[in-house]
Amino acid sequence: MVMPYVFYKRIKAKDIPAAVMSESAVFNNVLAPASIRKVYSALRNQGYLLQRVSLSDFTKYILSPEAKLFRELRLVRESHDDDVIRLIPRNQPVSPYAIALSLSAHAYVSHYSALYLHGLTLNVPKPIYVKSRRTKAKNPPHEPGGLTQAQLDSSFSLPSRTTGNIYTFDYEGATHEVYLLEKSAEVDKGITKVFAPHAPLGIAVSGVEKTLVECVVKTNYAGGAGEVLDAFRMAKENLKILRMMQLLRGGNYLFPYEKNILFYMDRAGYSERQKNMVRERSRPDVKGFTTYLEKDMHSKRLDPEIGIYYPRGLESE
């Protein structure tokens, strides 16, 4: 049944759901307030909606049981009262990744979830890791000499911080957990799209090189150092090393993550030529530091050639 006060009489009832869902597909059929407004505006411009129909009227229509188009989905934020409501179709599936990405504009799937989407892990991560827009500009590049060994030792002796922006939602009989991480406010580089079921627009995800850099920096969001090492092994044939080093340099990281990358490449069996591409692009001012593969390691060993402590179990094979 078509509500008569919403659409022009010349619009056939059978054509309306297709028109609404066609515009919704631009947002992977997951509608936030901003995307509801864009669907509404598109249908107005196409001559579907009466001029007197408000955005509120349209929203009530697509949520009505008679229209059978959308229903509400609640995403609950842990330890907060600011739950998020999204609209999803009643009669067709959507991608959980699309639901997660709807939490923030210009977001992308990252870390362990990105490893999975790129086929760089055999595991299926339970949480969905998503990076959202940063509210403040990222720090400028660090000046040479701004790091001390004592500062490095102190930082990596502490447990990794975990975001408090964690949302859960129930969909299709499963409970999904979303870790909403913070990304740079600058224009993103290294973002691509991949195919995923029930996501007609594709899923925004960090590219392979950006994914590996982010997993090197935050192993706690990537299943640990062992998972990152496996990812380097699986990416060996297609990894663009110069691109990876460019993205690392663009991150303006204080700590010498070049050594972490070199460790993973060494243990994953990369050639000396490939490893030299990393050595040649490492910052000269951090080469003398001894760093750590991940934080809060209780049983660690030293690779003296690279200058990095690593967890027991990642010895050379």
N, C-alpha and C positions, 0 to 999 in steps of 0.2 A: 504493500500500500504506500503510495506517495503522498506525503503531506501537501495539500493543495496550496498552502501559503508559502511554500519554499521554492518550487520550480514553476517555470512557465508552462502553460497548458499544452503548448506545442511539443514539449519534451515528452517522449514516450517513456512510460514507467520502466520498461525493460532496459532502456539505454542509460538510465541514471546510475545504477551500481557500477557499471563498466566505466563510466566517466569519472566517478569518484575514485575508484580503485586505480585507474590509470594515472591520475595525479598523485595518489598516495604512493605509487611505486617509485616515484622520484626519491622518496624518503625510506625506501625499503619497507613500506607499509607499516612503519612505526611512527606515530604522530605525536610530537611535542607541541606545546602552544604555538611556537613560531611556525612549525610546518603545517599545523591546522589552518593558520591564517593564510599561508601561501596556497594551500589547496582551495580554500574558500575564494581567494582572489582570482586564481586561475579559472575556476568555474564561473565566476561573475564575468570575467573578461570574455569567456567563450559563450556567454549568453544563456547559461543554464539557470541561474538564480534570479529570482525577482529582485528588483532594485531595493525594495523595502526590507529584504531579508538580512538580518544582522548576523555577525559572526556567531553570536550566542545561539541564534535560531538554527544556524547550520550545524553547529556542534551538537545541539540537542537532537537534530534529525539523524545524523550519522550514528549517534549512540542509541537511538530509539529501537526497541524490540521489533517494531514494524519494518524498519529499514533493513535490519539484519546485516549491518555493515561492520560496525566497530564495537568493541567493548573496552572497558578500562582495565589497565594492568598497573598494579601498585609495586613500586620499588621502594623497599624499606631501608633507610639508612641506619646503621647500627649506632646505638647510644644517642640518637637524635630524634626530634619530632618532626623533621621536615621531609616527610615521605614525598616521593615523586610519582606522578600519575602520567602514564602514557596510554595512547589509544592503539589497539592492535585489532586486526580483522577477526571477526567471529568465525568465519568459515574457510579460512586458508592460513597455513602456517607461516611463521616468520622466523628469521634467524635470531637466536639468542645474542649473537654478536651485534646485530642491528639494534636490538633492545639496549644492550650495554652502551653502544656508541651514542644513543639518543640522549644520554645523560649530559653531554657537553657538545657545544658547537666545535667543529674542526677537530674532533677527537680521532684517534686511531688506535687500533689494537696493537699491543706491544708485548715485549718480554716473552714469557713462557707461552702465552696464547699465540703470539706471532711465530714463535718457533714451530708450533703445531700447524698453523695455517700454511707455513712454507715447507712442511714436511721435514723439518730438522729435528724432530723428536718422535720416538715411537710411543710416547705416553700421550694420554689425553688429559691435559690439565683441567682440574675441576674449577678453579677460579678463572674469571675472564679479566685479563689485565688491559686497561685502557688508559691512554694518556690524554689529559684534557688541557685546555689553554691555561697558561700561567697568568696570574693577575698582575704580576710585577715583572719588569724587564729582568732578564738574566744578567748575572754579574759579568763585567767586562773581562777580557783576557787577563790572566794572572801575570804579574810582572816576574821576570826571572829573579830567583833568590827569595821568592815569597814563601817557600816551603822549607821546613826543617825536618830532619829525621825524627826528632822527638815528637813533632806534631803528627807525622805520619804514623809512628808507632802508637801514639795515644789514640788516634782516630780508629785504627783498625783493631784495637784491642776491645772496642765496644761492640755490643750487638748491633746488627743492622736495624735501622728505623723502619717501621711499617706504617703505611698511611692509615689514617683514621677514617678516610672516605671510602667506606665499604658498604655496598648496597646488596641486598638480596631480593630476588623475585622468584615466584613460582610460575612455571610455564610447562605445559604438556606433561604434567606428572613429575617434574624434576625441579629441584631448588637450585638456582644459579647464584653465584656470588661474584660481584664485580668489584675489583680494586680500581678506584679512580685515582690515577697518579697525575702528577703535575708536569707539564712540559714547558718548553721555552715560549715566551711571548713573541719571539722572532718568527719570521716566515719559515715554515718547516721545509726541510730538505730530506730526501730519502724516504718519502711516503709513497706508497703505491696502492693498488687495489687488487684484490684476488677474488676469484669466484667462490661463493659459498651457497649452499642450498638455501632456497627461500629468501635470497637477497638479490633482487633483480638489478640493483644499482652496483652490486659488488661491495666488498667490505674494505674499508680503508685500514691499511696495516703498514707498519714500518717495513721497508725493504729488507732484504737479507742482511746487507752490510750494516744498516742502522740497527736492526734487531740484535745482531751480534755485539755491537758496541754497547747497546743499552743493557744487554745481559751480562757483559763483562763488568760493567759499572755496578749493577745491582743484581748480584747472583741470587739474592733471597727472593726475587720476583721471577727467577728463571729455573727454579728447582735445584739450585746449588751448583757448585763448580763442576761436578761430574756431568750434569746435564749440559752445561755450556761446552765442556770438552767434547761430548758426543755431537753437539751441534756443529762445532768446528770440523769434526771428522766428516760429517754428512755434507757439509758445504764446500769441501775442499776442491772439488772439480769445477765449481762455478763461481767461487768467491772472488769478487773484484777487490783486491787488496788495496789498491790506490784509492778507490772510492771509500773503503772502510776507514783508511787513515785520514782522508779528507774530512769525513764526518766526525771522527774522533777529535781532530784539531778544532773543528767548528764548535764542539761542545764546551770548549774553554774549561776543561777539567783541571783542578788543582793537582790531583795525584797522578803519578806516572802510569796510567793504564796501558801505555804502549808495552810495558813489560808483561802485563797480564795477557795481552793479545799474543805477544811473542811466546809466552809459556804455552798457551793453548795450541798455537800453531806447531810448536816443537813437539808436544806430546801427541798431536794428531798426525804427525808424519809429513808436514809440509817440507818443501825443498829448501835448501840453503838460499837459493835465488829468491824464493818467496819471502823467507824470513829476513833477508837483507833489505827487502822493500820496506819492512817495518823498521828495522834498525836505522836505515838512512833517513827516515822521516820522524824519528823520535826526538823529542826536545833535548837539546844538549844540556840544559841546566838541571835535568832530573835523572840523567844517566847514572850518577853516582849513588843514588838512593837505593836502599833495600826496601822493597815494598811487600805487599801481601795479596794473595789471590782472592781472598774474601775475608770478611770480618769475623772476629771472635773465634778464631781457630784454636782448639784446645790440644790438638795433636798435629803438629806441623813439622815440615821438613824444609830445608833451604836448598834452592837451586842456586849455587854460587855463581855460575856462569851468567845467568840472567839477572840475578839479584832479586829473588822473590821467594817468599815463604808460601808453601802450598800444603793442603791437607794430606795427611797420610792416605795412601790408596791411589794417588795420581802419579806414582812413580813411572818412569819410562818403561815401556813394554819391551 
